[in-house]
Amino acid sequence: MENNAAKVSVKETAIYTVETENAPKAIGPYVQGKVVNGLLYASGQIALDPASGEMVGETIEDQTQQVLQNVGGLLKAVDADYDQVIKTTCFLKNMSDFAAFNQVYERFFDNEKPSRSCVGVAALPKGALVEVEIVAVVN
């Protein structure tokens, strides 16, 4: 009896690490992001100034602005923009900040809105009020 099993070819997976000065350096044993087969998986961003590494802002609005600028720096590093973000996961230290967070967030995602999860957490690194991670399609 002849074996008619289909031949399976394994495609090489395209993976590379994202490193940019337009977003804060990782503060632990991780990288800013990874691109895998055309998708950017970005590490969570908090309100760190990319140049100094210091926290920016004391309000949810100020920190959200910096966080999403940091996200923009990662997107720019892979020649993408906010319209290419397909998923965000947002972490808020205080869910009472939800409305104020949304007011800033919607300015960055004014054309194509990504799917999103937003959860309250007990604490974030460096005392941050907000952290955002993204998945984006890259060219």
C-alpha positions in Angstrom: 0.0 0.0 0.0 1.4 3.4 -1.0 1.6 6.2 1.5 -0.3 9.2 0.1 0.5 11.5 3.0 0.8 15.1 1.9 4.3 16.7 2.1 4.4 19.5 4.6 6.9 22.3 4.2 7.7 24.4 7.2 7.9 28.1 6.4 10.6 30.1 8.0 9.1 32.4 10.6 10.2 36.1 10.3 11.0 37.4 13.8 12.9 40.5 14.8 13.3 42.7 17.8 12.3 46.3 17.8 14.8 48.8 19.3 14.2 52.5 19.1 15.2 55.7 21.0 11.7 57.0 20.3 10.3 54.9 23.2 11.7 54.1 26.6 14.3 51.4 27.0 13.1 48.2 28.7 13.4 48.4 32.5 13.7 44.7 32.9 14.6 41.5 31.1 12.4 42.1 28.1 12.5 44.1 24.8 10.5 47.0 23.5 8.7 44.8 21.0 8.9 41.9 18.6 7.7 41.6 15.0 6.5 38.2 14.1 5.2 37.4 10.6 4.0 41.0 10.1 2.6 41.7 13.5 4.2 44.0 16.1 3.8 42.7 19.7 4.8 45.7 21.8 5.7 45.5 25.4 3.5 47.6 27.8 4.4 51.3 27.8 4.2 53.4 30.9 4.8 57.2 31.1 8.5 57.2 30.9 10.4 59.9 29.0 12.4 58.1 26.3 15.4 60.3 26.7 15.7 60.5 30.5 13.8 57.3 31.6 12.0 59.3 34.2 8.2 59.3 34.8 6.2 62.1 33.1 3.1 63.6 34.6 1.1 63.2 37.8 -2.4 63.0 36.3 -4.0 60.2 34.2 -4.3 62.6 31.3 -0.6 63.6 31.3 0.5 60.0 31.7 -1.8 58.7 29.1 -0.5 61.3 26.6 3.1 60.1 27.3 2.2 56.4 27.1 0.6 56.8 23.7 3.4 58.9 22.4 5.7 56.1 23.5 3.5 53.7 21.6 3.8 56.0 18.6 7.6 55.8 18.9 7.4 52.0 18.6 5.0 52.2 15.7 7.3 54.7 13.9 10.3 52.3 14.4 8.5 49.7 12.2 7.0 52.2 9.7 3.5 51.9 11.1 1.0 54.2 12.6 -2.0 54.2 15.0 -4.4 53.1 12.3 -2.5 49.8 12.1 -3.0 48.9 15.7 -5.5 46.0 15.9 -5.5 45.3 19.7 -4.7 47.3 22.8 -4.6 46.1 26.4 -4.9 48.9 28.9 -4.1 48.7 32.6 -5.4 51.5 34.9 -4.4 51.8 38.5 -7.7 53.5 39.2 -10.8 52.5 37.2 -12.2 55.9 38.3 -9.8 57.3 35.7 -11.6 55.4 32.9 -13.4 58.4 31.4 -10.4 60.7 31.6 -8.2 58.0 30.1 -10.6 57.6 27.2 -10.6 61.3 26.4 -6.9 61.2 25.7 -6.9 57.7 24.2 -9.5 58.5 21.5 -7.3 61.4 20.2 -4.7 58.8 19.1 -7.2 56.3 17.7 -9.4 58.7 15.8 -9.6 56.9 12.5 -9.3 53.2 12.9 -10.3 52.0 16.4 -8.6 48.8 17.6 -10.2 46.2 19.7 -9.4 46.7 23.4 -9.4 45.4 26.9 -9.1 47.7 29.8 -8.7 46.4 33.3 -8.0 47.8 36.8 -4.9 46.7 38.5 -3.5 47.1 42.0 -0.1 48.6 40.9 2.0 49.3 37.9 5.8 49.6 37.5 7.4 52.8 38.9 4.0 53.9 40.4 2.5 54.5 36.9 -1.2 55.3 36.6 -1.6 53.6 33.2 0.1 51.1 31.0 -0.8 50.2 27.4 0.4 47.3 25.2 -0.4 46.9 21.6 -0.5 44.5 18.7 -0.2 46.1 15.2 0.0 45.0 11.6 3.3 46.1 10.0 4.4 46.1 6.4 
